[in-house]
Amino acid sequence: MKRHCRLVINGKPVEARAGESLIDAALGGSILVPHDCRSGQCQSCRVTVVSGSVDDGGSGHGRTVLACQAAVAGDAEIEFEELPLPEKRAGAITEINQLSSEIAEVVLTTSAPLEFRPGQYVRIKFSGYPAREFSPTFRLDGSFKQIELVFHIRCLPDGTVSGQLGKAIRPGHAAHVQGPFGQAYLRQDHGPLVLVAGGAGWAPIWALARSARSIQRDREMVVLAGSRDADNLYMLPSLQWLIDDGVRDVIATTEVGSALPIRPGRPSHYLPLLGLEDTVYVAGPVGLVEIVKNKAHAANAQCYADPFLPSSQTPSLMDKVTRLWRSREQPHRPSL
């Protein structure tokens, strides 16, 4: 194995050392591969190996690997879709709306718009409380404002953060947002979309569905959304929005208290026959996500799902890396 290797990243050659991670090799060439956890959990750093030698570190899927786990093994070329860099925004809660007995819509107004891809997530820290991760979405009627971030949050009675929504955490409460992160974002493609959500997992799926109807209207779409009981099918207005907008395959499910047109069971019970052409996105309870991922992989369909990491996980050094990357780039920026 060569000690020094030539790594081409999105067309830019960099010098790399055999054995170093693709993320570190990229940073050595002032290229930031999107990532969050650096432990293989978040899937944010998945890249495509175009050619050459890469040790996938057990993270290989098709022609893709996780850049935090894969290592340089020789000359190689990789590529990834360049995403908005994580940034920080200050803001405050402007609305808390109870969408169901368990789900609250929390609206933040930020100091400036935060760029993200539909389906990604951000890290929110309400003043005085630990940070949590949620996916920005649209209001249930499909509307949005540039300086607003809308979230669907499941309120747990004993939750350190969610249990205080509407109580100690009220409109006017200060918040800081960092992001975006995540790999389960809407990609430019033409094949059928299969979108699956359980509970508050509807937030990223609604962002994907609503955006696809705006910018990828020719794509076929199947939407499956459910909850444990009928009282928490809070997403029904947005499902109706999709139906009114021409999406033919929209199914709502509940495990308890179903009545037509709501179907009994879980969203995974109504998955269509999947194939190579399909792209599947799933969000929600771990059990649902794993079932859908396994069925998609068995059918060789592409499947995206961002895992929600335990709240006790140590935050990544992404913000420090971003500052380092920007400091390297700053001298090369032209004056305005």
C-alpha angles and dihedrals in degrees: 000000000000115000094215120041138184112238120187114202118187088336096311117113118221133177113247138181120234110254099024118119119261090241092056092044089052092049089052087061093045092254118132115210108202109254143143118182103025088209101091094257105103097046089213094128100055110141135180120247105221096180143332137044124325128159101223094203090221093302099103121131115169106312093337133093137178108258092213092056103032120083136206110263100167141323109335146157124223134174139191138178109264109237133190110285116245111265136175127243133184118219148141138235111264100173140018112187123180106227095178139344090284107024127072127189109222118193121197125192110209134204090245136358116283114218116223141148119250108267097029123117137222136207115244127194115190108205110272095013136089120265121266134187123238136161119244112233144163128275111266091259090058096252128130143168126222096239095041128091115197122200136182109215127185107225113222114194091224095036114130090219109012092045089061097052109121090012118060090353106061139148108304093035111137121241140179122214128200125185164344107248135158144077100234096088130133111274131200104259142125105220125103119288121222110192119189127182139173123194115319087357082089089083098076092033091053089049089053095045096045092047094046090054088055102044106016103037094151093063118104111238136197116189123194120178132166150159137201093257136018093247090067098050087112092154095070094105091055092045087054089049089057092048091050089049092057106267105144102189107061118142130180120195139185132184094214130037101009121171129167128317086024110079125220121248134024130321090250089065090068101046112139121236102284128216145169093283095058127096114201127199120186133179133170138061115015093243093055093046093051093048093051093044092051093049091047093049091047088056093044089242118147111251129189127192129153112217116224106231123218112275090237092063113119110252116250126249091243094122091052091047090049091052090049091050092049092047089055092049097043098082090055096055115105119240117256 
